[in-house]
C-alpha cells in the first residue's frame, strides 16, 4: 500500500479525522430517522416479508400474497420480526438495513486491504449514502437486498483468504434469504471450487425444503411465485423494473425481441466475466470484478430488477479505487453512475412512473463498462486453485497509477 505524501492514494488511506466521521454519522443517521418518520412499518419491502411471516404464524400460506417472492426459508427468518410491535420495527429495520450496507462496505475495504478508519473509507461511504440515490431507496424500502450487499463482499473476503468453503456457506445463507446472489455460483465454477459450490447449493436447498414442510402450502414458491416471476405481468412492479427485458417493451419493442436482447447482453457479460477470471492479476480485483460482472449480467435479464440491486456491486467496485487498473478508475464507471445523482433532473424520466428508464440507463452503462473492463486484453492464464490466499507483493500493492483520467 502506498502511503506517500505526494499522491492522492497516500492521502486517502490515512486515518480520517473526527470531522469526517461526524459528517458520515449525520448522513447515515438522517437516512435512518427519515425512514422511521415516513414509514409506518420500517419499510414497504420488509413489511411484505414480515406480513408473510405473520400469515404463516396465523396458519395461512405466505404465498397468498403475490408480492412475496422469497424462498420458504425467508418466512422463518422473518418470524422474529413478526413477533415485534410495529413501533419497534419502524426504528429497528432502517438501522439494520444501514448496518448491512456499512458492514458490506467494510468487508469490501478489507478485501482490498484498505484501512477501515481511512479517509477513503469514510468519504466513500458518505458519497454512497449522500450521492447515490439507490442507497436511500434501499434504506427506505428496507428490501432484503441489503443482506446480499453484505454477503457478497464478505464471501469474497473469505475467498481471497483461501476460505472458499466458508465463502460458499455465506453465499448459500444469503440465497436462502433472497436468491439474488445465485449467479455468483459461476464464480465458484470458474475457480474450480466444488466444495464451496456444494455449500452454496445445499444451504438454501436444505433450509428451504425444511421450511417448506412447515408451511400449509409447501409448494407455494413453485406453483405461485415462479410463474409470477417468469410472466412478469404485474403492472405495479413493471413500472420500476430496470432490466432491458422490462424497459424495452415500454418503448414499443416487441417483448420477444426485448427478451432476446437481454439474453444476448447477459451471455456477453458472463463471457467477459470468465475472461476476467482467466486473466488473473491481483486477487482482490480478480474476485470483485468477476463477481460484479456476473451479477450485472444477471440484472440485465432478471425479472424483477430494481435500482437498489446496484448496491450489491457498486460499493464492491468503488472500494477498489485505490488499486491501479481497477474498474473504478475508468471515467465510464463514474459516467454510468451519474443518472443516480439525487439532484440530477432529467426531463423525460423524471416522473416516478418513468424512473425505470433512468435506472435502466445506469444498469446498462455500468454493465457495459464492467464487461469492457473485464474483457480487455491481458495475459491469460488458467486458474491455479493452489494459489488461493497467496499475495504477490508487487501485483497487490495499492498504487496511484492507472488510467490517465485518475
CORWOTA-V750261 format. One line per field, one symbol per residue. ss: DSSP state (H for helix, E for strand, - for the rest). psi: psi as a letter, one per 30 degrees, with the letter a starting at -180 (. if undefined). Layout:
# CORWOTA-V750261
ss->???
psi->???
This chain:
# CORWOTA-V750261
ss->-------HHHHH--E--HHHHHHHHHHHHHHHHHHHHH-----HHHHHHHHHHHHHH----HHH-------HHHHHHHHHHH---HHHHHHHHHHHHHHHHHHHHHHHHHHH-----EHHHHHHHHHHHHH-HHHHHHHHH---HHHHHHHHHHHHHHHH---HHHHHHHHHHHHHH-HHHHHHHHHHHH---HHHHHHHHHHHHHHHHHHH-------HHHHHHHHHHHH---HHHH-----HHHHHHHH---HHHHHHHHHHHHHHHHHHHHHHHHH---HHHHHHHHHHHHHHHHHHH-----HHHHHH-HHHHH--------HHH-HHHHHHHHHH-------HHH-HHHHHHHHHHHHHHHHHHHHHHH----------HHH-------------------
psi->kjglfgleeeeeflkklfeeeeeeeeeeeeeeeeefeflfgfkeeeeeeeeeeeeefggakfgfjffjgllfffeeefeeefflkeeeeeeeeeeeeeeeeeeeeeeeeeefgkkfgleeeeeeeeeeefgjefeeeeeefhkgfeeefeeeeeeeeeefggieeeeeeeeeeeeeekgegeffeeeeeefhieeeeeeeeeeeeeeeeeeefflfiegeeefeeeeeeeehgjeeeffgkfkefeeeffggkkeeeeeeeeeeeeeeeeeeeeeeeefbakeeeeeeeeeeeeeeeefffljljleffffeeeeeeefgefkkglefgkffeeeffefgkegkjkeegelffgefeeeeeeeeeeeeeeeeeeglklkkkkkjfffkfkkjeefgkkkfabkef.
